[in-house]
Amino acid sequence: MDVKRASICSQSFDVNLGETVNKVSVIILSLFPECIEVKHLTLTENMRYGL
């Protein structure tokens, strides 16, 4: 049930924010953690919580 709900939420976020942008941001965060600016972190946090 939780997994299904998480999947639905993920799909909703992709529709609202853009699947490509979301995935690229996650990849950037994973590969280049030392190069991230505060603004980018804020954007990613907003994307995570759907704000």
Secondary structure, DSSP 8 states (H G I E B T S, - for coil): -HHHHHHHHHHHHHHHH-HHHHHHHHHHHHH-GGG--HHHHHHHHHHHHT-
